[in-house]
């Protein structure tokens, strides 16, 4: 199941990068919970289910002309968790570009994502996952 979870995350990120909201939302089941890191102003601490996913999509995409997520490392931990280290590459409405390292720790139940925890630092995500760089 862990390889399927990795593939699911990669498909989800690909949908995000293609601006395919419907495909991205396909993993947002009623039990799904997205925990933000607290770094981005204006975001709630937690988004839940399909309605929360739609709200998150709009909040994260609205300030940017372009929001690309590049996967640097993805690793299945146990049967039910995957850590994903990424780089956000964004272009603001003013045309300025920037990038930021980011990480997700995703928990699955029966092959369905139930929680996504966000980390502003790769080391914090790896530590939470019991790994190192």
N, C-alpha and C positions, 0 to 999 in steps of 0.2 A: 504494500500500500504506500510506502514512503516515496517510491519513485513516481507514483501517480500523483502524490501530493506536490512534489517538485514540479511536475509537468503542469499541474493545475495552476500553480503560482506563476509559472512562466507564461502560460496562456493569458492569465489575468493581466499581467504587466503588459503583454503585447496588446491586449484590448485597450488598455489605458493609453498606450502610446499611439494607437490608431484612432483615438477619440471615439471608440466604439462603446458607448455607455451601456447598451443592452448586453453585449458580451461581458463587459466588466461586472455588471449587476448580476449575472447568472450565478455567481457564488454567494450572493448576499441572501442567505436563508433567514428565516425569522429568528433563529437563535444566534446569528452572527453578531459579534461585538468588535468594534474597531476602537482601540484605545490610542489616543493621540499622545504625543510626547510632551505637549505643552509649549513647544518652541514657536509654532506658528500662531500669531495673534488672530483672534477672532474664531478659532476653532473650539468646539466643545471638547471636554475631556473624553467623552465616549459617544459613539454613534452605534445604533443597533438596528438590525434587520434591514429590509429593503428600503424603507422610508429613510432610515439613517444613512444608508449607502448613497441614495440620491442626493440627500442634503450634503454629504461629504464631497461627492463628485462636484457639485456646484460650488461649494466653498473653496475647494482646492484648485479648480480650474479657472474660476472667474478672474483672478488678478493677472493671469498670464496669457500671452499670445501663444506660447508653446510651452509644454510641460512634458519632457521626455524622461523616462526612467531607464537607466542603463544598469543591467545586472552585472555585478562584479564577482559575486560568489553566492552560490545557493547550495545548501546542504541539508539533507534529511538527518534529523537527530535520532529520534525514536520513531516508533510506528506512528506517532501522532503529532510530531512537531517538525517544522522546517525553519531554518534561519536563512534570511536573504539579505545580503549586503548590496546596496545599490548606490548609484549617484544620480541625484536629481539634476537635470540640466534644463533651465527655464529661461524664457525670454519674457520680460515684462512688457506691459502696454506701451512703455516709453522706448522700447527697443533695446534696453540694456539686458545683458545676459549674465547669468551667474550659475554656479553649480554648488552642490552640497552633498556630502556623503550622508547616507541614511541607512537604516536597517529595520527589518521586520522580523518578528518572531511569530510564526503562525501555528496555531493549534487546531488540529482536526479531530473529529469524532466520526468514525465510520466513513472516512473519506470526504467528509463535508467540513469546510472551514467554520470554526465556531468562535475563534478569537484571533485578532491581529493586534499585536502590541508593537508600537513604534518606538524607535530609539534614534536620537539625534547623533549618537556616537556609535561607531561600529564596535568599539571595545565593550561598551555597555551591553549591547545585544549579544555579543559572543560570551560575555560573562554570564548573562542570564541563561544562555543556552548551554553553559558548561564547557565552552570551547575557548581557544585563543587564536590570535591572528597568525 
